[in-house]
């Protein structure tokens, strides 16, 4: 969260949350990639005792539905992804696990070991049926056999620096985001478009397959203004820049033109984006007493927020 953050410098208004889960993971791990909303509406996450836990929302509270440990009791789950309903990929240090958790029984389907001295940070399913994952300076493509529930590595794209995030557009292009540039690959994996991003601590989110929101600060080491650029996703050109009160962590789009963002001080921001991509801030409220590491869309008017103190909260926006 950076060396200069003082959690006592915010006095935003409070908002009542719908439900809360405690003790999701140790504060030092901040393993926000190991948390996901499943297709059946349950939450899957990693707890302080290295267990995978699944929660169900019933009568305005979360109830523990099911828990298990991975094969080898792996203690470093860095990423998980639901490839189909209740079939989960778990990324760990030098290993991939494929689990079937249907009927609340954890069945190991496959374990893949790889030679990379690091771990996966994201998986997405592509329109061609492949699964793409990113690890350091490589995008790796897997074929998923839905009938036999197996993964098989197909090919990869080597990049000159570490990939932060990938996104597939509706026309099938794969966009990869780096600290200093954005690259769009065509269906044949050739480079179609590239643009330099000379910003400190840049991070990215895609809205409506139209806009890329780039969060950054205008000075090194986090001492400058917190800014957001709106880029056109087709041309990778800048459309607008706005200044925000705090350094934002992530954006997600809810219904209509409502965008929700989180910041490093534990606040949640409500923003509006119009049909021309013009972004404006509507409201801010205090959600957590620690930095928010991730927000997840629950439905068209609810989100989950995950804090460094190991709490997951469910919020509603009317």
C-alpha positions, 0 to 999 in steps of 0.5 A: 500500500506504499510507505506514505499512507496514513489511514487516519487522514480520511473522514468519509461518511459511513455506509451500512453493509449487507453482510461480512465474512471475517478472517479470510486470509492473513494480512501479510499475504493480501491474497486478493486473487484467491477470492472469487464469486462462483457461478452459483452465487457462492464466494470461494476464498482462502483463509488464515489456516490455508483452507479453501472456504466456500460461503453461501449468502442466506438471510442477509448473512454468509454461512460457511458451506464447504471447506477443504485443503489442496493436494499437498496442503499447498500454502501459496494459492495465488490465483483461482479461476472457475473454468466451468461451474464448480470446476476450479483452477488453482494457481500456486507456486510452480503448480496448477490444480484442477478441482471438481467441487460439485456436490460439496466434495473436493475432487482433484482432477489434475495437477500440473507442475511447471518450471517457472520460478513464480506464480500465475496472477490471472486466468481468463477464458477466451472466445476460442475456448482456450484458457489464457493465464499470465505469469511474469513475462509470458501469456500461456494458453491452455486447451480445456477438455470439458468432457474429460476435465483436463488442461493441456498447454498449447502455446504462449506469447513471450513479452519483454516485461511482466504482464499486469493483466489481460483482457479479450475484446468482443472482436477477439483481440487480446489486450495485454497491460504492462507498467509502461505500455498496452499491446493489442494482439490479433486472433493470430497472436500478432501485434496489432496495436501498441501504445506507450504509457509513461505513468507511475504505478499505472494499473488498468480496468476495462469498462463496457468493452469501450474504455480503458481506465488507467489509474496512476500518480503523476510523480514517482514514489506515490507522492504526487496527484492521483489521476485517472485517464480514460482511453478508447479501447479500439484506438488506445488513445486518451480521451480524458484525465480526472484527478481523484481525492485518493489513489484508486485501486480498482474499477468495476461497472454496475448497471446503467452508467454507475462505476464503483472504485476502491482506494488505498484508504478503505473508501469506496467511490461511486462514479458516473461514465456517460455515453461519451466516456466522460467520467465524474465522481458522485460520492465517497464512503468509508468501507474498511479500516484498512486498504481495499485490495479488491472489489468484485461485482456481485450483481447489477447493484451489489459488490464485494469489497476485500480488505487487508484486514481479512474482511469481505463485505457485501454492499448494495447500491440503489 
